[in-house]
Amino acid sequence: MASPAAAIRRVLSTSLAGELKDALVYLDRGAAEVAAAAGGTYALGAAALCDLHAASPGDLTTAALLRGGAPMRRVAILLTTLLAEAEAAVLAACGMHPAAAQFTLLCAASEAAHHDEAPAVYGPRCFAATSAAWQQQVNASRLAAGHGPCSLAIQPCPLLCLVPLTSAAFVLPAASAAAALPRAGRLPAGYSTAAAAAAAEEEDKGPSSGAAASSTGQGPQPRGGGGGAAPTTGFALLAHALVGTLSALGYRPEAFSLGPCSRLTASSMAFVPALAEDAQPAALVLIDRLLDPVSPALHADLLVQRLFDKLPPTEGGGSLDGSGAGAAAGARGGTGAHAAPFAEAGREVPMPSLDAPLDGSIGSGGGGGTGASGDGAAAAAAGGDAGAAAEGGCASLLPGTLRHPDDAQADRWLEFLLSRKGRDSPMFLRKWLREAARKENVPQTQRFKPGSVAAAELRALAGALRRQSPATAYRHSSLLQLAEAAAGAMEGGHAERWEALQREERQLLFACSESAGAAAAHLSELCQLAGRPGSPLGVCDVVLLLLAAHCLLPGFHPWLSGGGSGQAFQPQQEAQLQEALVEAVMCGAAAAAAEAAGADEELGGMRLEARDAVQALTWRLRQLSAFRASHLGSLAALAAEGPDGAPRRTPLLRRIAEAVLRDETLPKLRAGATSLSGAVRSALGRFGGQFGLQAGPKPSDCSTVILFVLGGISVAEVHEVMQAVEERAAAVAVAQAQAQAGGGHGVGHAAPRPPPHILVGGTALLRPGELCGHLFADICTA
């Protein structure tokens, strides 16, 4: 099966090659993220790539010069937002190029997706109506200026909603409408309990609940939950994006859902027409992020996760040491977190940029600059010695990227590092650097101790290779940038804080395995530590550890979840934790008040506000714990004792992947009816047990299974699923070898069916510090 990146290239090189070849291509933020991750756009013949929101009248002239000076007449614009949001930027870009005769808009959201999401704004044939209106407006301006008319057309391009991470993992573009618009109340999709659950219950009532079907056949669209619940929006758009993306990958999705937001999405998918009914079926398992809010918040011993956490997000604001200002710092528990422990963080840009420079001082170019550069200029830039990196940063060879999709070897390196934990990743990185140095005849005069690898060793090896010659540096630019990023993540304040959080998370895991009292005592100590000046822990870190305790304790002590209240601690322990957390918040408030004259009298009011916020947080944690128990059943445990008796984490995504690989039935998983065959199998599973018919459908019935998390996935979770797949493949290989050694499978016994191929996806790529803002956004804004 082709990887997501290969699928994007295949579609762009076949059905869309005519629109892109020798054209000036404008990208919005979401499309730029897709292009950076998928690569291959220049190989298709596009003259140049430009930022849509920084369009310049000189873009077309520059693109023509890059193509040898021949006049250019075609412009393509790639959009991941809805048309109304992009209207101003599109019309401005079209008005800047009177020499262009043809404008083609490739939109990630289909015509039906626009109409089903906002029928009051977009009609059933909104592409034709919008293109005609925009063409008329552009031509009126051109004729008034004495220029000839042009044509403007809008076409769907569903693969613009796909950002490949690995050959088996992907996310949605952070700035796309499919990722940003789905919400339940004030919370992003996948993070809501009451609002999404109420809307899902209304959805289950069918058309009689008062929601009429749209003219395109779209089913009842819940816009608000019962009992005054906040509205839900964007789920129809997400459903269209998933169906369109998977259809472009060659699959016909059969939806399964786990959680209320996932149920809403699966219900909407039932009314989205399949683009290819004869395509290979694939099980799409939709999972609410709230069912496992702990795993993406933990700091794994995984180098690739540290790289993604340290690299700055798309819209700047963050520094390489993770000490960005404002809300971003609050999310990471840095200095800003003490003043506003429950502030929202990164909700608008939940995914780190895959094309951000490794060095924050290197910008992405001025407005209207093209994405093309000659090999000679790149090699000259590569030859410059970036010098030793500053503390907490890493010198970038070129305007650096962690991903190099046009370099197959670089992609294999990054994916291999994703499968390795602990010291393995730096050791393999050192091995690759030494092999490159030997290949280029670079003398290696320094000697380092065997075993663990220090950041200084990676920097020294990369520096020697870079200084050999400009051509050598350019040939190995992807490896050098990976080494520099790894060295920056292994030292400095970011590394110290990461390792400190690793230790505290490990100690909390052991405390939870012992008793709730031990966990409460450990959390109280962490609250005191978070209140000290210069502490590596912030209040948001303690809040996420408190959340982890609520989710981990029932796995070791099942009686804690038996009452359905979600209360993991005794009332006295809970009161002590609340007071300790209030004191941690007030330490930061007192420090801020000490710098402001006359602020002492405000501390009393701030303490009352902090106590109210902590009480609301405690209630929310109970609600989350009870919500997980009711929706997961036996899958709720996120930790258990390992074979050696030591506690170990069992992320929900890995447990689901293991059950799928073993062809097991998942409790609480609801099968949707996204096709005729799916509806028949779902009905047989629901009523067939009474008549001795087959059981209900399982995800493992399909040869391909996509695990998609509403609310985002983390790098560590992708690693866990990869490990589960590798372990199952090894077990199957051993079983087959034993069967062959024993004379085959015997008469009447068929060979075991190979396990399904598993893909992992999500609405965003999450970093540990972002979970606090997503989970408690409504508390922050209350």
C-alpha positions in Angstrom: 0.0 0.0 0.0 1.3 3.5 -0.9 2.1 5.8 1.9 0.1 9.0 2.5 2.8 11.1 1.0 3.0 8.9 -2.1 -0.8 9.1 -2.5 -0.6 12.9 -2.5 2.1 12.9 -5.2 0.2 10.4 -7.3 -3.0 12.5 -7.3 -1.1 15.7 -7.9 0.9 14.1 -10.8 -2.2 12.7 -12.5 -5.6 14.4 -12.1 -4.1 17.8 -11.1 -1.0 17.9 -13.2 -2.6 20.1 -15.8 -3.5 22.7 -13.3 -0.1 22.8 -11.6 2.4 22.4 -14.5 4.2 25.7 -15.4 1.8 27.6 -13.1 2.4 30.0 -10.3 1.0 28.2 -7.2 -0.3 30.0 -4.2 -0.7 28.1 -0.9 -2.7 29.1 2.2 -1.2 28.0 5.5 -2.8 24.6 5.6 -1.8 23.8 2.0 1.8 25.0 2.7 1.9 22.5 5.6 0.8 19.7 3.3 3.3 20.7 0.6 6.1 20.8 3.1 5.3 17.3 4.5 4.5 15.6 1.2 7.0 17.2 -1.1 7.3 16.6 -4.8 5.5 19.8 -6.0 8.5 21.0 -8.0 8.8 17.7 -9.7 5.3 18.2 -11.1 6.5 21.3 -13.0 5.1 24.1 -10.9 6.9 27.3 -11.7 7.0 28.6 -8.1 5.3 28.4 -4.7 4.1 31.5 -2.9 2.3 32.4 0.3 -1.3 33.4 -0.6 -1.5 35.8 2.3 1.7 37.6 1.3 0.9 37.8 -2.5 2.9 40.3 -4.5 2.5 41.7 -8.1 6.0 40.5 -8.8 5.3 36.9 -8.1 4.3 36.1 -11.6 7.3 37.8 -13.1 9.7 36.1 -10.8 8.1 32.7 -11.6 8.4 33.4 -15.3 12.1 34.2 -14.8 12.6 30.9 -13.0 11.1 29.1 -15.9 13.4 30.8 -18.5 11.6 34.0 -19.1 8.6 32.7 -21.1 5.3 34.5 -20.3 3.1 32.8 -17.7 -0.7 32.8 -18.0 -1.9 30.4 -15.3 -2.2 30.7 -11.6 -3.3 27.9 -9.2 -4.5 28.6 -5.6 -4.6 25.7 -3.0 -7.1 26.3 -0.2 -7.8 24.3 3.0 -10.3 26.8 4.4 -13.9 27.5 3.4 -14.4 29.8 0.5 -15.9 32.7 2.5 -12.8 32.8 4.7 -10.4 32.8 1.7 -12.4 35.3 -0.4 -10.4 38.4 0.4 -7.0 36.8 -0.1 -8.1 35.1 -3.3 -9.5 38.2 -4.9 -6.5 40.2 -3.9 -4.1 37.7 -5.4 -6.1 37.5 -8.7 -6.2 41.2 -9.0 -2.4 41.5 -8.8 -1.8 39.6 -12.0 -3.5 41.1 -15.0 -1.3 39.1 -17.3 -2.7 35.8 -16.1 -5.6 34.4 -18.1 -6.6 31.4 -16.0 -7.1 31.0 -12.3 -7.8 27.6 -10.8 -8.8 27.1 -7.1 -8.2 23.7 -5.6 -10.2 23.4 -2.5 -9.8 20.8 0.3 -13.5 21.1 1.3 -15.9 19.8 -1.3 -19.0 21.5 -2.6 -21.2 19.2 -0.6 -19.1 19.8 2.5 -19.6 23.6 2.2 -23.3 23.2 1.8 -23.8 20.6 4.6 -21.7 22.7 7.1 -23.3 26.1 6.4 -26.4 25.7 4.1 -27.4 29.3 4.8 -24.2 30.5 3.2 -23.4 27.9 0.5 -25.9 26.4 -1.9 -25.8 22.9 -3.3 -23.8 24.2 -6.3 -21.7 26.8 -4.5 -18.5 26.1 -6.5 -20.1 27.2 -9.8 -21.9 30.1 -8.2 -18.9 31.3 -6.3 -16.5 31.0 -9.3 -18.9 32.9 -11.5 -19.3 35.7 -9.0 -15.6 36.0 -8.3 -14.8 35.8 -12.0 -17.2 38.6 -12.7 -15.7 40.7 -10.0 -12.1 40.2 -11.1 -13.0 40.8 -14.8 -14.8 44.0 -13.9 -11.6 45.3 -12.3 -9.5 44.1 -15.2 -11.7 45.7 -17.8 -11.7 49.0 -15.9 -7.9 49.0 -16.0 -7.8 48.2 -19.7 -6.9 44.5 -19.4 -8.5 41.5 -21.0 -10.8 39.0 -19.2 -9.8 35.8 -17.4 -11.4 32.6 -16.4 -11.7 31.3 -12.8 -12.7 27.8 -11.8 -13.0 25.9 -8.5 -12.2 22.2 -8.2 -12.2 19.9 -5.1 -8.9 18.4 -3.9 -9.6 16.3 -0.8 -5.9 15.3 -0.3 -5.1 18.8 0.8 -6.5 17.7 4.2 -3.7 15.2 4.7 -0.3 16.0 6.3 1.9 12.8 6.3 4.0 12.2 9.4 5.3 8.7 8.5 4.4 6.0 6.0 1.6 5.0 8.4 0.7 8.2 10.2 -0.9 11.5 9.3 -2.8 14.5 10.7 -4.9 17.3 9.3 -3.4 20.6 8.5 -3.6 22.8 11.6 -5.0 25.8 9.8 -7.5 23.8 7.7 -11.2 24.2 8.3 -11.6 20.5 8.9 -9.2 20.7 11.9 -10.1 24.1 13.3 -13.9 24.3 13.0 -15.2 21.1 14.7 -16.1 22.1 18.2 -18.5 21.0 21.0 -19.4 24.2 22.9 -16.2 26.1 23.7 -14.0 23.0 23.4 -12.4 21.5 20.4 -13.9 18.2 19.0 -12.8 15.3 21.1 -12.4 17.2 24.4 -16.1 17.7 25.3 -18.2 15.6 27.6 -21.6 17.2 28.3 -22.1 19.2 25.0 -21.0 16.4 22.7 -22.9 13.7 24.7 -26.1 15.7 24.6 -25.8 16.4 20.9 -25.0 12.7 20.3 -28.2 11.7 22.2 -30.2 14.1 20.0 -28.6 12.5 16.9 -29.6 9.1 18.1 -33.3 10.2 18.2 -33.3 10.6 14.5 -35.3 13.1 12.4 -38.0 13.3 14.9 -35.8 15.3 17.2 -36.5 18.3 15.2 -33.5 18.6 12.9 -34.5 18.4 9.3 -32.5 16.7 6.6 -30.8 19.0 4.2 -31.5 19.0 0.5 -28.3 17.1 -0.3 -29.4 14.2 1.8 -27.4 15.2 4.8 -28.8 13.7 8.0 -29.9 15.7 11.1 -27.2 18.1 12.0 -27.0 18.7 15.8 -26.4 22.4 16.5 -27.0 22.2 20.2 -27.4 19.7 22.9 -30.4 19.1 25.0 -30.9 21.1 28.2 -29.3 24.2 26.9 -26.0 22.6 26.0 -23.6 24.6 23.9 -23.8 24.1 20.1 -21.7 21.6 18.1 -20.2 22.8 14.8 -17.9 21.5 12.1 -18.7 17.8 12.4 -20.3 17.6 8.9 -17.2 19.3 7.5 -14.9 16.8 9.3 -17.0 13.9 8.0 -16.7 15.1 4.4 -12.9 15.6 4.9 -12.4 12.0 6.2 -14.5 10.4 3.5 -12.8 12.5 0.7 -9.3 11.9 2.0 -9.7 8.1 2.4 -11.4 7.9 -0.9 -8.4 9.6 -2.5 -6.2 7.1 -0.7 -8.2 4.3 -2.4 -10.4 3.3 0.5 -14.1 3.2 1.2 -14.4 3.9 5.0 -16.5 1.8 7.3 -16.8 3.9 10.4 -16.6 2.8 14.1 -16.8 5.3 17.0 -15.7 5.5 20.6 -17.0 8.6 22.3 -19.7 11.2 21.7 -17.8 13.4 19.3 -16.7 10.4 17.3 -20.3 9.2 17.2 -21.4 12.6 15.8 -18.7 12.4 13.1 -19.7 8.8 12.2 -23.3 9.8 12.0 -22.5 12.6 9.6 -20.4 10.2 7.5 -23.4 8.0 7.0 -24.9 10.8 4.8 -21.8 11.6 2.8 -21.9 9.7 -0.5 -18.9 7.4 -1.1 -16.7 8.6 -3.9 -15.9 5.1 -4.9 -18.3 2.3 -3.8 -16.1 -0.4 -5.4 -13.0 0.7 -3.5 -11.3 -1.4 -0.9 -13.1 -1.2 2.4 -11.1 0.2 5.4 -12.2 0.4 9.0 -12.1 3.9 10.3 -12.0 3.8 14.1 -12.9 7.3 15.5 -11.8 7.9 19.0 -12.4 10.9 21.3 -9.2 12.4 22.7 -10.9 12.8 26.1 -11.0 9.0 26.5 -7.2 9.0 26.9 -6.1 12.6 27.9 -3.0 11.3 29.7 -0.8 9.6 27.0 -0.2 12.8 24.8 0.6 14.8 28.0 3.4 12.5 29.1 7.1 13.0 28.3 8.3 9.8 26.8 12.0 8.7 26.6 11.7 9.3 22.8 14.1 11.6 21.0 11.7 12.3 18.1 9.0 13.5 20.5 11.6 15.8 22.1 12.4 17.2 18.6 8.8 17.9 17.8 8.3 19.5 21.2 11.3 21.8 20.9 10.8 23.0 17.4 8.9 26.2 17.2 5.3 26.3 15.9 4.3 27.8 12.6 3.5 31.3 13.8 6.7 32.0 15.7 6.1 33.1 19.2 7.9 30.1 20.6 11.6 29.8 21.2 13.6 26.7 20.9 13.9 26.3 24.6 10.2 26.2 25.0 10.0 29.6 26.8 7.6 31.3 24.5 5.7 34.3 25.8 2.1 34.6 26.9 -0.2 31.6 26.7 2.3 29.4 25.0 4.6 29.6 28.1 1.6 28.9 30.3 0.9 25.7 28.4 4.3 24.4 29.0 4.3 25.3 32.7 7.1 27.9 32.2 7.3 31.3 33.8 4.0 32.4 32.3 2.2 29.5 33.8 2.5 30.7 37.4 0.5 33.8 36.6 -2.2 32.1 34.6 -2.2 28.4 35.3 -5.3 27.7 33.4 -4.8 29.9 30.4 -5.6 28.5 26.9 -2.6 27.6 24.8 -2.0 26.9 21.2 -5.6 26.1 20.3 -5.5 28.0 17.1 -2.3 26.3 16.0 -2.3 23.0 17.7 0.2 21.4 15.4 3.9 22.3 15.3 5.2 23.5 12.0 6.9 20.8 9.9 8.7 23.4 7.9 9.8 25.8 10.6 13.5 26.8 10.8 15.6 25.0 13.3 17.1 28.3 14.2 14.5 30.8 15.3 16.5 33.7 13.8 16.2 32.4 10.3 12.9 33.5 8.8 10.9 31.9 6.1 11.4 34.7 3.6 9.6 38.0 2.7 6.2 38.4 1.4 5.6 37.1 -2.0 8.9 35.3 -2.2 8.8 32.1 -4.2 9.7 28.7 -2.8 12.2 28.0 -5.5 16.0 28.4 -5.2 18.8 27.2 -7.4 21.0 24.4 -6.5 24.0 26.6 -6.7 22.6 29.1 -4.2 21.6 26.3 -1.9 25.0 24.7 -2.0 26.7 28.1 -1.3 24.4 28.5 1.7 25.2 25.0 2.8 28.9 25.7 2.7 28.8 28.4 5.3 29.9 27.3 8.7 27.0 28.0 11.0 29.4 27.8 14.0 28.7 26.5 17.4 25.1 26.7 18.5 24.1 29.0 21.3 22.9 27.6 24.5 19.4 26.1 24.1 19.5 26.6 20.3 20.9 24.8 17.3 22.6 26.4 14.3 20.7 25.6 11.1 22.6 24.7 7.9 19.9 25.9 5.6 16.5 27.3 6.4 16.0 24.0 8.1 13.3 21.4 8.2 12.9 18.3 10.3 11.1 16.6 7.4 12.7 16.1 3.9 9.9 14.4 2.0 11.9 14.5 -1.3 14.8 12.6 0.3 13.7 9.0 0.8 16.7 8.2 3.0 15.9 11.1 5.3 12.3 9.9 5.7 13.6 6.4 6.6 16.0 7.8 9.2 13.2 9.8 10.9 10.8 6.9 10.9 13.5 4.6 12.2 14.3 7.0 15.1 10.6 7.1 15.8 10.7 3.3 16.5 13.6 3.6 19.0 13.5 4.7 22.6 16.2 5.7 25.2 19.8 5.8 24.1 19.2 4.0 20.8 18.2 7.0 18.8 21.4 9.2 19.6 23.6 6.1 19.0 22.1 5.4 15.6 22.4 9.1 14.7 26.1 9.0 15.7 26.5 5.9 13.5 25.0 7.6 10.5 27.2 10.7 10.9 30.3 8.5 11.2 29.3 6.6 8.1 28.8 9.8 6.2 32.2 11.1 7.4 34.0 8.0 6.3 32.2 8.2 2.9 33.4 11.8 2.4 37.0 11.1 3.8 36.4 13.4 6.7 39.1 12.9 9.4 37.7 12.0 12.8 40.2 13.2 15.4 38.0 13.3 18.4 37.4 10.3 20.6 34.3 9.8 22.7 33.3 7.2 25.3 31.3 4.3 24.1 27.7 3.9 25.3 25.7 7.1 25.8 26.0 9.8 23.3 26.3 13.5 24.3 25.0 16.5 22.3 28.6 17.7 22.0 29.6 14.6 20.1 26.8 15.0 17.6 27.7 18.7 17.1 31.4 17.8 16.6 30.6 15.1 14.0 28.1 17.3 12.2 30.5 20.3 12.3 33.4 18.3 10.8 31.2 17.0 8.0 29.8 20.5 7.3 33.2 22.1 7.1 34.6 19.6 4.6 33.2 21.4 1.6 30.0 23.2 0.4 29.1 20.2 -1.8 29.6 17.7 1.1 27.4 19.8 3.4 24.7 20.1 0.7 24.7 16.3 0.0 24.2 15.6 3.7 22.0 18.5 4.6 19.1 16.4 5.9 21.3 14.4 8.2 23.1 17.5 9.4 19.9 19.2 10.3 18.5 16.2 12.0 21.8 16.0 14.1 21.6 19.6 15.0 18.0 19.4 16.0 18.8 16.3 18.1 21.7 18.0 19.8 19.6 21.0 20.6 16.9 18.7 22.2 19.5 16.8 24.3 20.9 19.8 26.2 20.0 23.1 27.8 16.9 24.1 29.8 14.5 22.2 27.6 16.3 18.9 28.1 16.6 19.4 31.9 12.9 20.2 32.2 11.9 17.2 30.0 14.0 14.8 32.1 12.6 16.3 35.3 9.1 15.7 34.1 10.0 12.2 33.1 11.2 11.4 36.6 8.1 12.9 38.2 5.7 11.0 35.9 7.5 7.8 36.6 7.4 8.3 40.4 3.7 9.2 40.1 3.1 5.9 38.2 4.7 3.9 41.0 2.8 5.9 43.6 -0.5 5.2 41.9 0.3 1.5 41.8 0.8 1.6 45.6 -2.3 3.5 46.7 -4.4 6.7 46.3 -2.8 8.1 49.5 0.7 7.7 48.1 -0.3 9.4 44.9 -1.9 12.3 46.8 1.2 12.7 49.0 3.4 12.8 45.9 1.1 15.4 44.2 1.1 17.6 47.3 5.0 17.6 47.1 4.8 18.5 43.5 2.5 21.5 44.2 5.1 22.8 46.7 7.8 22.3 44.1 5.8 24.2 41.4 5.4 27.2 43.7 9.2 27.7 44.2 11.0 30.2 42.1 13.1 28.7 39.3 11.4 25.3 39.5 11.3 23.3 36.3 7.7 22.4 37.0 4.8 24.8 36.5 1.3 24.7 37.8 0.0 23.4 34.4 2.4 20.5 34.8 1.0 19.7 38.2 -2.6 19.9 36.8 -1.7 17.4 34.0 -0.1 15.1 36.6 -3.2 15.4 38.7 -5.3 14.4 35.7 -2.9 11.5 35.1 -3.5 10.3 38.7 -7.3 10.4 38.2 -6.9 8.2 35.1 -4.2 5.8 36.3 -5.6 5.0 39.8 -8.6 3.0 38.6 -6.4 0.8 36.5 -4.5 -0.4 39.7 -7.5 -0.1 42.1 -10.7 -0.9 40.1 -13.0 -0.2 43.1 -12.2 3.5 42.8 -14.3 3.7 39.6 -17.1 1.5 40.8 -19.3 4.2 42.2 -19.5 6.2 39.0 -18.6 9.5 40.7 -15.1 9.7 39.3 -13.6 10.6 42.7 -10.2 9.0 42.8 -9.2 10.4 46.2 -10.7 10.4 49.7 -12.4 13.7 50.6 -9.6 14.6 53.0 -7.0 13.9 50.4 -8.8 15.8 47.8 -9.2 18.8 50.1 -5.4 18.8 50.8 -4.6 18.6 47.1 -6.9 21.6 46.4 -5.3 23.7 49.1 -1.8 22.7 47.9 -2.7 23.7 44.3 -4.1 27.0 45.4 -0.9 27.8 47.3 1.1 27.0 44.2 -1.0 29.4 42.2 -0.7 32.1 44.8 3.1 31.8 44.9 3.1 32.9 41.3 0.5 35.6 42.1 2.5 36.9 45.0 5.7 37.1 42.9 3.8 39.2 40.4 2.3 41.4 43.1 5.7 42.1 44.6 6.6 43.8 41.4 3.4 45.9 41.2 2.9 48.8 43.7 -0.2 48.6 45.7 -1.2 45.1 44.6 -1.1 43.5 48.1 -4.8 44.2 48.7 -5.6 42.3 45.5 -4.1 39.1 46.7 -7.1 38.3 48.9 -9.4 38.5 45.9 -7.0 36.5 43.8 -6.9 33.8 46.4 -10.7 33.5 46.2 -10.6 33.3 42.4 -7.9 30.7 42.5 -9.9 28.6 45.0 -13.0 28.8 42.7 -10.9 27.8 39.7 -9.3 24.9 41.6 -12.7 23.7 42.7 -14.0 23.9 39.1 -10.9 21.9 38.0 -11.5 19.2 40.7 -15.1 18.9 39.5 -13.9 18.6 35.9 -11.4 15.9 36.8 -14.1 13.9 38.5 -16.3 14.3 35.4 -13.5 13.2 33.1 -12.8 10.1 35.2 -16.5 9.1 35.3 -16.8 9.9 31.6 -13.9 7.5 30.7 -15.3 4.7 32.9 -18.7 4.9 31.3 -17.5 5.0 27.7 -14.6 2.6 27.9 -15.5 -0.2 30.3 -12.6 -2.6 30.4 -10.5 -0.4 28.1 -10.4 2.4 30.7 -7.2 1.2 32.5 -4.2 3.2 31.2 -1.7 1.3 33.4 -1.2 -2.2 34.7 1.5 -4.3 36.3 4.0 -5.7 33.8 5.4 -9.2 33.6 8.2 -8.2 36.0 5.7 -6.8 38.5 6.6 -3.2 37.8 3.9 -0.8 36.7 3.8 0.2 33.0 1.6 2.5 31.0 -0.9 1.0 28.5 -2.0 3.9 26.2 -5.6 3.5 24.8 -4.4 3.8 21.2 -2.0 0.9 21.7 -4.6 -1.3 23.4 -7.0 -0.7 20.6 -4.3 -1.5 18.0 -3.4 -4.7 19.9 -7.1 -5.8 20.0 -7.4 -5.1 16.3 -4.3 -7.1 15.5 -5.5 -10.0 17.6 -8.9 -9.9 15.8 -10.7 -9.2 19.1 -14.1 -7.5 19.7 -13.7 -4.1 21.3 -16.3 -3.3 24.0 -18.2 0.0 23.8 -17.2 0.4 20.1 -20.2 1.4 18.0 -20.3 0.4 14.3 -21.6 3.0 12.0 -23.5 2.6 8.7 -21.3 4.4 6.2 -22.2 2.1 3.3 -24.9 -0.4 2.4 -22.7 -3.4 3.4 -21.8 -1.7 6.6 -25.5 -1.1 7.4 -26.3 -4.8 6.7 -23.5 -6.0 8.9 -24.3 -3.6 11.7 -28.0 -4.8 11.6 -26.9 -8.4 11.7 -24.7 -7.7 14.6 -27.4 -5.9 16.5 -30.2 -8.5 16.0 -28.4 -11.6 14.6 -27.5 -12.9 18.0 -31.1 -13.7 18.7 -31.3 -16.0 15.6 -27.8 -17.5 15.7 -26.4 -15.3 12.9 -23.0 -13.8 12.7 -21.7 -11.3 15.3 -21.5 -7.6 14.7 -18.7 -6.1 12.5 -15.2 -5.7 13.9 -12.5 -3.3 12.6 -10.3 -6.3 11.9 -12.8 -7.6 9.3 -11.1 -5.1 7.0 -7.5 -5.6 5.8 -6.8 -1.9 6.6 -7.7 -0.2 9.8 -7.3 3.6 10.4 -7.2 4.7 14.0 -8.2 8.4 14.0 -8.3 10.5 17.2 -10.5 13.6 17.3 -8.4 16.1 19.2 -5.0 15.0 18.0 -2.3 12.4 18.4 1.2 12.6 19.9 4.5 11.4 18.5 4.7 9.0 21.5 1.4 7.4 20.6 2.5 6.8 17.0 5.6 5.1 18.4 3.4 2.9 20.7 1.3 1.7 17.8 4.4 1.1 15.7 5.7 -1.1 18.5 2.5 -3.0 18.8 2.5 -3.7 15.0 6.1 -4.9 15.1 5.5 -7.2 18.0 2.5 -8.7 16.5 4.3 -9.2 13.2 7.1 -11.0 15.0 4.6 -13.2 16.9 2.9 -14.1 13.6 6.2 -14.9 12.0 7.2 -17.2 14.9 3.8 -19.0 14.7 4.1 -19.5 11.0 7.6 -20.9 11.3 6.5 -23.3 14.1 3.6 -24.4 12.0 5.8 -25.1 9.0 8.3 -26.9 11.1 5.5 -29.1 12.4 4.3 -30.1 9.0 2.0 -27.3 8.0 -1.5 -26.4 9.3 -3.0 -29.9 8.9 -6.0 -31.0 6.9 -8.9 -28.7 7.2 -7.0 -25.9 8.9 -6.4 -22.8 6.9 -3.3 -20.7 7.4 -3.8 -17.8 9.8 -5.0 -14.6 8.2 -2.3 -11.9 8.3 -3.1 -9.0 10.7 -4.6 -5.9 9.2 -2.5 -2.9 8.1 -2.9 -0.1 10.6 -2.7 3.6 10.0 -2.8 6.3 12.7 -4.3 9.7 12.2 -5.6 12.7 14.1 -6.9 16.2 13.8 -3.6 17.6 15.1 -0.1 16.7 16.2 0.0 17.4 20.0 2.8 18.3 22.2 2.6 17.6 26.0 2.2 21.2 27.1 -0.8 21.8 24.9 -3.2 19.5 26.6 -3.9 21.8 29.5 -5.3 24.5 27.3 -7.4 22.1 25.2 -8.9 20.2 28.2 -9.8 23.2 30.3 -10.5 25.9 27.8 -14.0 26.5 29.1 -12.7 26.9 32.6 -10.2 29.4 31.4 -12.8 31.5 29.6 -15.5 31.1 32.3 
